[in-house]
């Protein structure tokens, strides 16, 4: 089950049913199923607080992924905390619509649950390529509706 929650921000405009189907399709392409995934949309101050408290990082970020995946059962689960403020700022910086940047961050969290990292330049480049791949699939599907 995938849930969508907010803490201190307005719920972003997301087609929840389509997003859920997309995430499940990406997981299935790796031979995995979706267990419990919670998207929690927050502001910059909340994500900074969580980043400091749980990760010891003193900076803003667009997403923090708490991974509860059961690799043995091939079920991905986790809490994906997304800062709407940072997503909005990044969309402006990169010159893309907010919805596109939000979709990128949403799938970025799923890729973490699927075992991909982004700590090294190589991992980051691979993660970005995978994001592009799954965003293209999503856009093709959206255009077909």
DSSP file (Angstrom, degrees, kcal/mol; ACC not computed):
  #  RESIDUE AA STRUCTURE BP1 BP2  ACC     N-H-->O    O-->H-N    N-H-->O    O-->H-N    TCO  KAPPA ALPHA  PHI   PSI    X-CA   Y-CA   Z-CA
    1    1 A X              0   0    0      0, 0.0    36,-2.5     0, 0.0     2,-0.5   0.000 360.0 360.0 360.0 137.1    0.0    0.0    0.0
    2    2 A X  E     -a   37   0A   0     34,-0.2     2,-0.3    32,-0.1    36,-0.2  -0.952 360.0-170.1-112.7 127.8    1.2    3.5   -0.8
    3    3 A X  E     -a   38   0A   0     34,-2.6    36,-3.0    -2,-0.5     2,-0.5  -0.841  13.1-148.2-117.8 156.6    0.0    6.4    1.3
    4    4 A X  E     +a   39   0A   0     -2,-0.3     2,-0.3    34,-0.2    36,-0.2  -0.986  26.3 166.5-127.6 120.0    0.4   10.1    0.8
    5    5 A X  E     -a   40   0A   0     34,-3.1    36,-3.0    -2,-0.5     2,-0.3  -0.867  20.6-148.3-132.8 161.6    0.7   12.4    3.8
    6    6 A X  E     -a   41   0A   0     -2,-0.3     2,-0.3    34,-0.2    36,-0.2  -0.939   5.7-167.7-129.2 156.0    1.6   15.9    4.7
    7    7 A X  E    S-a   42   0A   0     34,-2.3    36,-0.5    -2,-0.3    39,-0.1  -0.803  82.7 -21.5-141.8  97.1    3.2   17.6    7.7
    8    8 A X  S    S+     0   0    0     -2,-0.3     2,-0.3     1,-0.2    34,-0.1   0.495 119.7  82.4  84.9   3.9    2.9   21.3    7.7
    9    9 A X  S    S-     0   0    0     32,-0.4    -1,-0.2    34,-0.1     2,-0.2  -0.915  83.5 -98.9-134.6 162.6    2.4   21.7    4.0
   10   10 A X        -     0   0    0     -2,-0.3     2,-0.2     1,-0.1    -3,-0.1  -0.570  51.0 -97.0 -76.7 143.7   -0.5   21.5    1.5
   11   11 A X        -     0   0    0     -2,-0.2    -1,-0.1     1,-0.1    -5,-0.1  -0.441  43.4-122.3 -61.7 125.5   -0.8   18.2   -0.4
   12   12 A X        -     0   0    0     -2,-0.2     2,-1.1     1,-0.1    -1,-0.1  -0.311  33.8 -92.4 -67.0 157.2    0.9   18.6   -3.8
   13   13 A X        +     0   0    0      2,-0.1     2,-0.4     3,-0.0    -1,-0.1  -0.589  65.2 157.6 -74.1 101.0   -1.2   18.0   -6.8
   14   14 A X        -     0   0    0     -2,-1.1     2,-1.5    -3,-0.0     3,-0.1  -0.986  48.7-131.0-128.8 136.0   -0.5   14.3   -7.5
   15   15 A X     >  -     0   0    0     -2,-0.4     4,-2.9     1,-0.2     5,-0.2  -0.721  31.3-169.7 -81.6  93.5   -2.5   11.8   -9.4
   16   16 A X  H  > S+     0   0    0     -2,-1.5     4,-2.8     1,-0.2     5,-0.2   0.878  77.8  49.6 -60.0 -43.9   -2.3    9.3   -6.6
   17   17 A X  H  > S+     0   0    0      1,-0.2     4,-2.1     2,-0.2    -1,-0.2   0.930 115.5  43.5 -62.7 -45.0   -3.7    6.3   -8.5
   18   18 A X  H  > S+     0   0    0      2,-0.2     4,-2.3     1,-0.2    -2,-0.2   0.900 114.3  50.4 -67.0 -40.7   -1.4    6.8  -11.4
   19   19 A X  H  X S+     0   0    0     -4,-2.9     4,-2.7     2,-0.2     5,-0.2   0.923 110.2  49.8 -63.3 -43.7    1.6    7.5   -9.2
   20   20 A X  H  X S+     0   0    0     -4,-2.8     4,-2.4    -5,-0.2    -1,-0.2   0.919 111.0  49.0 -61.1 -44.4    0.9    4.3   -7.2
   21   21 A X  H  X S+     0   0    0     -4,-2.1     4,-2.2    -5,-0.2    -1,-0.2   0.901 111.4  50.9 -62.5 -40.3    0.6    2.2  -10.4
   22   22 A X  H  X S+     0   0    0     -4,-2.3     4,-2.4     2,-0.2    -2,-0.2   0.941 110.9  47.1 -61.8 -49.5    3.9    3.7  -11.7
   23   23 A X  H  X S+     0   0    0     -4,-2.7     4,-2.5     1,-0.2    -2,-0.2   0.910 112.8  49.4 -60.7 -43.1    5.8    2.9   -8.5
   24   24 A X  H  X S+     0   0    0     -4,-2.4     4,-2.6    -5,-0.2    -1,-0.2   0.886 110.3  51.1 -63.7 -38.5    4.4   -0.6   -8.5
   25   25 A X  H  X S+     0   0    0     -4,-2.2     4,-1.7     2,-0.2    -2,-0.2   0.898 109.9  49.2 -66.1 -40.6    5.4   -1.1  -12.2
   26   26 A X  H  < S+     0   0    0     -4,-2.4     4,-0.5     2,-0.2    -2,-0.2   0.944 112.9  47.3 -63.4 -46.9    8.9    0.1  -11.5
   27   27 A X  H ><>S+     0   0    0     -4,-2.5     5,-2.2     1,-0.2     3,-1.6   0.919 110.4  52.9 -59.0 -44.0    9.2   -2.3   -8.5
   28   28 A X  H ><5S+     0   0    0     -4,-2.6     3,-2.1     1,-0.3    -1,-0.2   0.832  97.5  64.8 -62.8 -32.5    7.8   -5.1  -10.6
   29   29 A X  T 3<5S+     0   0    0     -4,-1.7    -1,-0.3     1,-0.3    -2,-0.2   0.679 105.6  46.3 -65.9 -14.3   10.4   -4.5  -13.3
   30   30 A X  T < 5S-     0   0    0     -3,-1.6    -1,-0.3    -4,-0.5    -2,-0.2   0.247 124.2-105.2-105.1   8.7   13.0   -5.5  -10.6
   31   31 A X  T < 5S+     0   0    0     -3,-2.1     2,-0.3     1,-0.3    -3,-0.2   0.777  83.6 121.3  73.4  26.3   11.0   -8.6   -9.6
   32   32 A X      < -     0   0    0     -5,-2.2     2,-0.3    -6,-0.1    -1,-0.3  -0.847  51.8-141.4-122.8 158.2    9.8   -6.9   -6.4
   33   33 A X  E     - b   0  75A   0     41,-2.5    43,-3.0    -2,-0.3     2,-0.5  -0.782  24.5-109.8-112.6 159.6    6.5   -5.9   -4.9
   34   34 A X  E     + b   0  76A   0     -2,-0.3    43,-0.2    41,-0.2     3,-0.1  -0.782  36.0 171.9 -89.6 127.7    5.4   -2.8   -3.0
   35   35 A X  E     -     0   0A   0     41,-3.2     2,-0.6    -2,-0.5    42,-0.2   0.595  63.9 -20.6 -94.0-108.1    4.7   -3.4    0.7
   36   36 A X  E     +     0   0A   0     32,-0.1    42,-2.2    39,-0.1     2,-0.5  -0.931  65.8 171.1-109.8 113.6    4.2   -0.2    2.8
   37   37 A X  E     -ab   2  78A   0    -36,-2.5   -34,-2.6    -2,-0.6     2,-0.5  -0.989  10.8-167.7-121.2 125.7    5.5    3.0    1.3
   38   38 A X  E     -ab   3  79A   0     40,-2.4    42,-3.3    -2,-0.5     2,-0.6  -0.957   7.8-157.5-114.8 120.2    4.5    6.3    2.9
   39   39 A X  E     -ab   4  80A   0    -36,-3.0   -34,-3.1    -2,-0.5     2,-0.5  -0.858  12.7-170.2 -90.5 125.1    5.2    9.6    1.1
   40   40 A X  E     -ab   5  81A   0     40,-2.7    42,-2.7    -2,-0.6     2,-0.5  -0.954   7.3-155.9-121.7 111.3    5.4   12.3    3.6
   41   41 A X  E     +ab   6  82A   0    -36,-3.0   -34,-2.3    -2,-0.5   -32,-0.4  -0.758  26.2 159.2 -92.5 127.3    5.5   15.9    2.2
   42   42 A X  E     -ab   7  83A   0     40,-3.0    42,-2.7    -2,-0.5    43,-0.5  -0.725  37.0-100.6-135.0 179.1    7.0   18.4    4.5
   43   43 A X     >  -     0   0    0    -36,-0.5     4,-2.1    -2,-0.2     5,-0.2  -0.505  44.1 -95.4 -98.9 176.1    8.7   21.9    4.5
   44   44 A X  H  > S+     0   0    0      1,-0.2     4,-2.4     2,-0.2     5,-0.2   0.877 121.6  55.3 -59.7 -40.0   12.4   22.7    4.6
   45   45 A X  H  > S+     0   0    0      1,-0.2     4,-2.1     2,-0.2    -1,-0.2   0.899 109.0  47.1 -64.3 -38.9   12.4   23.2    8.3
   46   46 A X  H  > S+     0   0    0      2,-0.2     4,-2.4    -3,-0.2    -1,-0.2   0.913 112.6  48.2 -68.6 -42.2   11.0   19.7    9.0
   47   47 A X  H  X S+     0   0    0     -4,-2.1     4,-2.6     1,-0.2    -2,-0.2   0.876 111.3  51.1 -68.7 -33.9   13.3   18.0    6.6
   48   48 A X  H  X S+     0   0    0     -4,-2.4     4,-2.5    -5,-0.2    -1,-0.2   0.922 109.8  50.4 -65.3 -43.0   16.3   19.8    8.2
   49   49 A X  H  X S+     0   0    0     -4,-2.1     4,-2.6    -5,-0.2    -2,-0.2   0.923 114.1  44.0 -59.2 -46.0   15.1   18.7   11.7
   50   50 A X  H  X>S+     0   0    0     -4,-2.4     4,-2.9     2,-0.2     5,-0.7   0.894 111.6  53.8 -67.3 -40.9   14.8   15.1   10.5
   51   51 A X  I  X>S+     0   0    0     -4,-2.6     6,-2.1    -5,-0.2     4,-1.2   0.907 114.0  42.0 -60.8 -42.4   18.2   15.2    8.7
   52   52 A X  I  X5S+     0   0    0     -4,-2.5     4,-0.8     4,-0.3    -2,-0.2   0.937 118.5  45.0 -67.9 -47.2   19.9   16.5   11.9
   53   53 A X  I  <5S+     0   0    0     -4,-2.6    -2,-0.2    -5,-0.2    -3,-0.2   0.907 127.6  21.9 -67.5 -45.1   18.1   14.1   14.2
   54   54 A X  I  <5S+     0   0    0     -4,-2.9    -3,-0.2    -5,-0.2    -1,-0.2   0.748 135.3  27.1-100.0 -26.3   18.3   10.8   12.3
   55   55 A X  I  <<S-     0   0    0     -4,-1.2    -3,-0.2    -5,-0.7    -2,-0.1   0.524  91.4-125.3-116.3  -8.6   21.2   11.2    9.9
   56   56 A X     << +     0   0    0     -4,-0.8     2,-0.4    -5,-0.6    -4,-0.3   0.741  64.1 138.0  69.5  21.8   23.5   13.8   11.7
   57   57 A X        -     0   0    0     -6,-2.1     2,-0.5    -7,-0.1    -1,-0.3  -0.856  44.6-156.5-103.1 135.0   23.4   16.0    8.5
   58   58 A X        +     0   0    0     -2,-0.4     2,-0.3    -3,-0.1   -10,-0.1  -0.476  60.9  81.9-108.6  60.8   23.1   19.8    9.0
   59   59 A X  S    S-     0   0    0     -2,-0.5     2,-0.2   -11,-0.2    -8,-0.1  -0.989  77.4-100.0-155.7 161.1   21.6   20.7    5.6
   60   60 A X        +     0   0    0     -2,-0.3     2,-0.3    -9,-0.1   -16,-0.1  -0.483  40.0 176.6 -78.4 153.3   18.4   20.8    3.6
   61   61 A X        -     0   0    0     -2,-0.2    25,-0.2   -17,-0.1    22,-0.2  -0.961  37.4-124.5-150.7 164.6   17.7   18.1    1.1
   62   62 A X  S    S+     0   0    0     -2,-0.3    21,-2.1     1,-0.3     2,-0.3   0.818  90.6  13.1 -84.2 -30.4   14.8   17.2   -1.2
   63   63 A X  E     -C   82   0A   0     19,-0.2     2,-0.4    23,-0.1    -1,-0.3  -1.000  50.7-165.3-149.0 143.6   14.2   13.7    0.1
   64   64 A X  E     -C   81   0A   0     17,-2.3    17,-2.6    -2,-0.3     2,-0.6  -0.999  19.0-155.1-124.2 127.9   15.1   11.4    3.0
   65   65 A X  E     -C   80   0A   0     -2,-0.4     2,-0.7    15,-0.2    15,-0.2  -0.907   8.8-165.6-109.4 121.2   14.5    7.7    2.5
   66   66 A X  E     -C   79   0A   0     13,-3.1    13,-2.0    -2,-0.6     2,-0.6  -0.928  21.6-150.7-102.2 111.6   13.9    5.4    5.5
   67   67 A X  E     +C   78   0A   0     -2,-0.7    11,-0.3    11,-0.2    -2,-0.0  -0.744  33.1 161.6 -95.9 119.5   14.3    2.0    4.0
   68   68 A X        +     0   0    0      9,-2.6    10,-0.2    -2,-0.6    -1,-0.1  -0.007  27.4 154.1-118.5  25.1   12.3   -0.9    5.6
   69   69 A X        -     0   0    0      8,-0.5     2,-0.9     1,-0.1     7,-0.2  -0.247  41.7-142.1 -61.4 138.9   12.6   -3.2    2.6
   70   70 A X  B  >> -D   75   0A   0      5,-2.6     5,-2.0     1,-0.2     4,-0.8  -0.843  19.2-176.9-100.5  94.5   12.5   -7.0    3.1
   71   71 A X  T  45S+     0   0    0     -2,-0.9     3,-0.3     1,-0.2    -1,-0.2   0.835  78.9  58.0 -65.3 -32.2   15.0   -8.2    0.6
   72   72 A X  T  45S+     0   0    0      1,-0.2    -1,-0.2    -3,-0.1    -2,-0.0   0.910 114.7  35.9 -63.9 -42.0   14.4  -11.8    1.4
   73   73 A X  T  45S-     0   0    0     -3,-0.2    -1,-0.2     2,-0.1    -2,-0.2   0.461 108.4-125.0 -90.0  -2.0   10.7  -11.5    0.5
   74   74 A X  T  <5 +     0   0    0     -4,-0.8   -41,-2.5    -3,-0.3     2,-0.5   0.903  63.3 139.3  58.5  44.3   11.4   -9.0   -2.3
   75   75 A X  E   < -bD  33  70A   0     -5,-2.0    -5,-2.6   -43,-0.2     2,-0.4  -0.980  43.4-147.1-121.0 121.5    9.0   -6.4   -0.9
   76   76 A X  E     +b   34   0A   0    -43,-3.0   -41,-3.2    -2,-0.5     2,-0.3  -0.741  27.7 161.0 -90.4 134.8   10.1   -2.8   -0.9
   77   77 A X  E     +     0   0A   0     -2,-0.4    -9,-2.6   -42,-0.2    -8,-0.5  -0.988   6.5 124.0-147.1 150.8    8.8   -0.6    2.0
   78   78 A X  E     -bC  37  67A   0    -42,-2.2   -40,-2.4    -2,-0.3     2,-0.5  -0.937  53.1 -96.2 172.4 169.0    9.9    2.7    3.5
   79   79 A X  E     -bC  38  66A   0    -13,-2.0   -13,-3.1    -2,-0.3     2,-0.7  -0.944  32.0-163.5-105.1 125.9    9.0    6.2    4.5
   80   80 A X  E     -bC  39  65A   0    -42,-3.3   -40,-2.7    -2,-0.5     2,-0.6  -0.907   3.0-165.0-115.5 103.0    9.9    8.8    1.9
   81   81 A X  E     -bC  40  64A   0    -17,-2.6   -17,-2.3    -2,-0.7     2,-0.5  -0.790   9.5-171.0 -93.1 121.2   10.0   12.3    3.4
   82   82 A X  E     -bC  41  63A   0    -42,-2.7   -40,-3.0    -2,-0.6     2,-0.8  -0.948  19.5-139.5-120.5 126.9   10.0   14.9    0.6
   83   83 A X  E  >  -b   42   0A   0    -21,-2.1     4,-2.3    -2,-0.5   -40,-0.2  -0.756   8.7-165.0 -84.7 112.0   10.6   18.7    1.1
   84   84 A X  H  > S+     0   0    0    -42,-2.7     4,-2.5    -2,-0.8     5,-0.2   0.868  89.1  57.2 -61.8 -37.6    8.2   20.5   -1.1
   85   85 A X  H  > S+     0   0    0    -43,-0.5     4,-2.3     2,-0.2    -1,-0.2   0.930 109.7  42.6 -60.6 -47.2   10.2   23.7   -0.6
   86   86 A X  H  > S+     0   0    0    -25,-0.2     4,-2.9     2,-0.2     5,-0.2   0.886 112.9  52.7 -69.9 -38.6   13.4   22.1   -1.9
   87   87 A X  H  X S+     0   0    0     -4,-2.3     4,-2.3     2,-0.2    -1,-0.2   0.928 111.1  48.0 -60.7 -43.5   11.6   20.4   -4.8
   88   88 A X  H  X S+     0   0    0     -4,-2.5     4,-1.8     2,-0.2    -2,-0.2   0.923 113.2  47.2 -63.3 -44.3   10.1   23.8   -5.8
   89   89 A X  H  X S+     0   0    0     -4,-2.3     4,-2.6     1,-0.2    -2,-0.2   0.906 112.5  49.7 -64.0 -42.3   13.5   25.5   -5.5
   90   90 A X  H  X S+     0   0    0     -4,-2.9     4,-2.8     2,-0.2    -1,-0.2   0.877 106.6  55.5 -65.6 -37.2   15.2   22.8   -7.5
   91   91 A X  H  X>S+     0   0    0     -4,-2.3     5,-2.3    -5,-0.2     4,-0.8   0.919 111.1  44.9 -60.5 -42.6   12.5   23.0  -10.2
   92   92 A X  H ><5S+     0   0    0     -4,-1.8     3,-0.5     3,-0.2    -2,-0.2   0.933 113.0  50.5 -65.3 -45.8   13.3   26.7  -10.6
   93   93 A X  H 3<5S+     0   0    0     -4,-2.6    -2,-0.2     1,-0.2    -1,-0.2   0.903 117.9  38.4 -58.4 -43.5   17.0   26.1  -10.6
   94   94 A X  H 3<5S-     0   0    0     -4,-2.8    -1,-0.2    -5,-0.1    -2,-0.2   0.490 108.7-122.7 -89.7  -4.0   16.8   23.4  -13.3
   95   95 A X  T <<5 +     0   0    0     -4,-0.8     2,-0.3    -3,-0.5    -3,-0.2   0.877  67.6 127.2  66.6  38.4   14.1   25.2  -15.3
   96   96 A X      < -     0   0    0     -5,-2.3    -1,-0.2    -6,-0.2    -2,-0.1  -0.877  67.7 -89.2-122.3 157.6   11.6   22.4  -15.1
   97   97 A X     >  -     0   0    0     -2,-0.3     4,-2.0     1,-0.1     3,-0.5  -0.331  35.8-119.5 -62.0 146.8    7.9   22.3  -14.0
   98   98 A X  H  > S+     0   0    0      1,-0.2     4,-2.7     2,-0.2     5,-0.2   0.888 113.6  56.9 -52.6 -43.0    7.4   21.6  -10.3
   99   99 A X  H  > S+     0   0    0      1,-0.2     4,-2.1     2,-0.2    -1,-0.2   0.867 106.2  49.6 -60.8 -37.7    5.4   18.4  -11.2
  100  100 A X  H  > S+     0   0    0     -3,-0.5     4,-2.1     2,-0.2    -1,-0.2   0.920 112.1  46.8 -67.8 -43.7    8.4   17.0  -13.2
  101  101 A X  H  X S+     0   0    0     -4,-2.0     4,-2.2     1,-0.2    -2,-0.2   0.893 111.4  52.1 -66.3 -38.2   10.8   17.6  -10.4
  102  102 A X  H  X S+     0   0    0     -4,-2.7     4,-2.6    -5,-0.2    -1,-0.2   0.918 108.5  50.6 -63.4 -42.7    8.5   16.1   -7.8
  103  103 A X  H  X S+     0   0    0     -4,-2.1     4,-2.3     1,-0.2     5,-0.2   0.895 108.8  52.9 -61.8 -39.3    8.1   13.0  -10.0
  104  104 A X  H  X S+     0   0    0     -4,-2.1     4,-2.0     1,-0.2    -1,-0.2   0.923 111.7  44.7 -60.9 -44.5   11.9   12.7  -10.2
  105  105 A X  H  X S+     0   0    0     -4,-2.2     4,-2.0     2,-0.2    -2,-0.2   0.892 110.3  55.2 -69.1 -38.6   12.2   12.9   -6.4
  106  106 A X  H  X S+     0   0    0     -4,-2.6     4,-1.3     1,-0.2    -2,-0.2   0.933 113.5  40.4 -58.8 -47.0    9.4   10.4   -5.9
  107  107 A X  H  X S+     0   0    0     -4,-2.3     4,-2.6     1,-0.2    -1,-0.2   0.808 107.6  63.6 -75.7 -27.4   11.1    7.8   -8.1
  108  108 A X  H  X S+     0   0    0     -4,-2.0     4,-1.8    -5,-0.2    -1,-0.2   0.927 103.9  48.3 -57.9 -45.6   14.5    8.7   -6.6
  109  109 A X  H  X S+     0   0    0     -4,-2.0     4,-2.0     1,-0.2    -1,-0.2   0.897 110.0  51.3 -62.2 -40.6   13.2    7.4   -3.3
  110  110 A X  H  X S+     0   0    0     -4,-1.3     4,-1.6     1,-0.2    -1,-0.2   0.905 106.6  54.3 -63.6 -41.2   11.8    4.2   -4.9
  111  111 A X  H  <>S+     0   0    0     -4,-2.6     5,-2.6     1,-0.2    -1,-0.2   0.871 105.7  53.3 -62.0 -36.1   15.2    3.6   -6.5
  112  112 A X  H ><5S+     0   0    0     -4,-1.8     3,-1.8     1,-0.2    -1,-0.2   0.935 107.6  50.9 -60.8 -44.6   16.8    3.9   -3.0
  113  113 A X  H 3<5S+     0   0    0     -4,-2.0    -2,-0.2     1,-0.3    -1,-0.2   0.791 105.3  57.4 -63.3 -26.7   14.3    1.2   -1.8
  114  114 A X  T 3<5S-     0   0    0     -4,-1.6    -1,-0.3    -5,-0.1    -2,-0.2   0.431 129.9 -95.8 -84.3   1.0   15.4   -0.9   -4.7
  115  115 A X  T < 5S+     0   0    0     -3,-1.8     2,-0.3     1,-0.3    -3,-0.2   0.487  77.7 137.6 104.7   3.7   19.0   -0.8   -3.5
  116  116 A X      < -     0   0    0     -5,-2.6    -1,-0.3    -6,-0.1     2,-0.2  -0.659  32.4-162.2 -87.4 139.0   20.5    2.1   -5.5
  117  117 A X        -     0   0    0     -2,-0.3    10,-0.2     1,-0.0     9,-0.1  -0.563  18.3-162.4-107.9 175.9   22.8    4.6   -3.8
  118  118 A X        +     0   0    0     -2,-0.2     6,-0.1     8,-0.1    -2,-0.0   0.008  56.3 110.0-148.1  31.9   24.0    8.0   -4.8
  119  119 A X  S    S+     0   0    0      4,-0.0     2,-0.2     5,-0.0     3,-0.0   0.835  74.1  50.0 -81.8 -34.3   27.0    8.6   -2.6
  120  120 A X  S  > S-     0   0    0      1,-0.1     4,-2.8     0, 0.0     5,-0.2  -0.647  90.8-112.0-101.7 161.1   29.7    8.5   -5.3
  121  121 A X  H  > S+     0   0    0     -2,-0.2     4,-2.2     1,-0.2     5,-0.2   0.879 119.9  51.2 -57.5 -36.6   29.7   10.4   -8.6
  122  122 A X  H  > S+     0   0    0      2,-0.2     4,-2.3     1,-0.2    -1,-0.2   0.931 111.7  45.5 -66.4 -45.9   29.3    7.1  -10.4
  123  123 A X  H  > S+     0   0    0      1,-0.2     4,-2.8     2,-0.2    -2,-0.2   0.909 112.7  51.8 -62.8 -41.7   26.3    6.0   -8.3
  124  124 A X  H  X S+     0   0    0     -4,-2.8     4,-2.4     2,-0.2    -2,-0.2   0.907 110.1  48.3 -62.6 -42.6   24.8    9.5   -8.7
  125  125 A X  H  X S+     0   0    0     -4,-2.2     4,-2.1    -5,-0.2    -1,-0.2   0.906 113.2  47.6 -64.5 -42.1   25.2    9.3  -12.5
  126  126 A X  H  X S+     0   0    0     -4,-2.3     4,-2.2     2,-0.2    -2,-0.2   0.917 111.7  50.4 -65.4 -42.9   23.6    5.9  -12.6
  127  127 A X  H  X S+     0   0    0     -4,-2.8     4,-2.6   -10,-0.2    -2,-0.2   0.922 110.2  50.2 -60.0 -45.0   20.8    7.0  -10.3
  128  128 A X  H  X S+     0   0    0     -4,-2.4     4,-2.4     1,-0.2    -1,-0.2   0.896 109.4  51.1 -62.8 -40.6   20.1   10.0  -12.5
  129  129 A X  H  X S+     0   0    0     -4,-2.1     4,-2.2     2,-0.2    -1,-0.2   0.900 111.0  48.5 -63.4 -41.0   20.0    7.8  -15.7
  130  130 A X  H  X S+     0   0    0     -4,-2.2     4,-2.5     2,-0.2     5,-0.3   0.905 109.3  52.7 -66.7 -40.9   17.5    5.5  -14.0
  131  131 A X  H  X S+     0   0    0     -4,-2.6     4,-2.5     1,-0.2     5,-0.2   0.944 110.1  48.8 -56.8 -47.7   15.4    8.5  -13.0
  132  132 A X  H  X S+     0   0    0     -4,-2.4     4,-2.2     1,-0.2    -2,-0.2   0.906 110.3  52.0 -58.9 -42.9   15.4    9.7  -16.6
  133  133 A X  H  X S+     0   0    0     -4,-2.2     4,-1.7     1,-0.2    -1,-0.2   0.939 114.3  40.9 -59.8 -49.4   14.4    6.2  -17.8
  134  134 A X  H  X S+     0   0    0     -4,-2.5     4,-2.0     1,-0.2    -1,-0.2   0.797 112.6  54.6 -75.5 -27.7   11.4    5.9  -15.5
  135  135 A X  H  X S+     0   0    0     -4,-2.5     4,-2.8    -5,-0.3    -1,-0.2   0.894 107.6  51.1 -67.6 -39.2   10.3    9.5  -16.0
  136  136 A X  H  X S+     0   0    0     -4,-2.2     4,-2.4    -5,-0.2    -2,-0.2   0.901 109.9  49.5 -63.9 -40.5   10.3    8.9  -19.7
  137  137 A X  H  X S+     0   0    0     -4,-1.7     4,-2.0     2,-0.2    -1,-0.2   0.913 112.3  48.4 -63.8 -42.2    8.1    5.8  -19.2
  138  138 A X  H  X S+     0   0    0     -4,-2.0     4,-2.8     2,-0.2    -2,-0.2   0.929 111.9  48.5 -63.6 -45.8    5.8    7.8  -17.0
  139  139 A X  H  X S+     0   0    0     -4,-2.8     4,-2.3     1,-0.2    -2,-0.2   0.892 110.4  51.1 -64.1 -39.8    5.5   10.6  -19.5
  140  140 A X  H  X S+     0   0    0     -4,-2.4     4,-1.2     2,-0.2    -1,-0.2   0.898 112.4  47.4 -63.0 -40.2    4.8    8.2  -22.3
  141  141 A X  H  X S+     0   0    0     -4,-2.0     4,-0.5     2,-0.2     3,-0.3   0.918 111.2  50.5 -66.6 -44.0    2.1    6.6  -20.2
  142  142 A X  H >< S+     0   0    0     -4,-2.8     3,-0.9     1,-0.2    -2,-0.2   0.877 109.4  51.3 -62.3 -38.2    0.6    9.9  -19.3
  143  143 A X  H 3< S+     0   0    0     -4,-2.3    -1,-0.2     1,-0.2    -2,-0.2   0.783 103.9  59.2 -70.3 -26.4    0.5   11.0  -23.0
  144  144 A X  H 3<        0   0    0     -4,-1.2    -1,-0.2    -3,-0.3    -2,-0.2   0.594 360.0 360.0 -77.9 -11.1   -1.3    7.8  -23.9
  145  145 A X    <<        0   0    0     -3,-0.9    -1,-0.2    -4,-0.5    -2,-0.1   0.490 360.0 360.0 -77.0 360.0   -4.2    8.6  -21.6
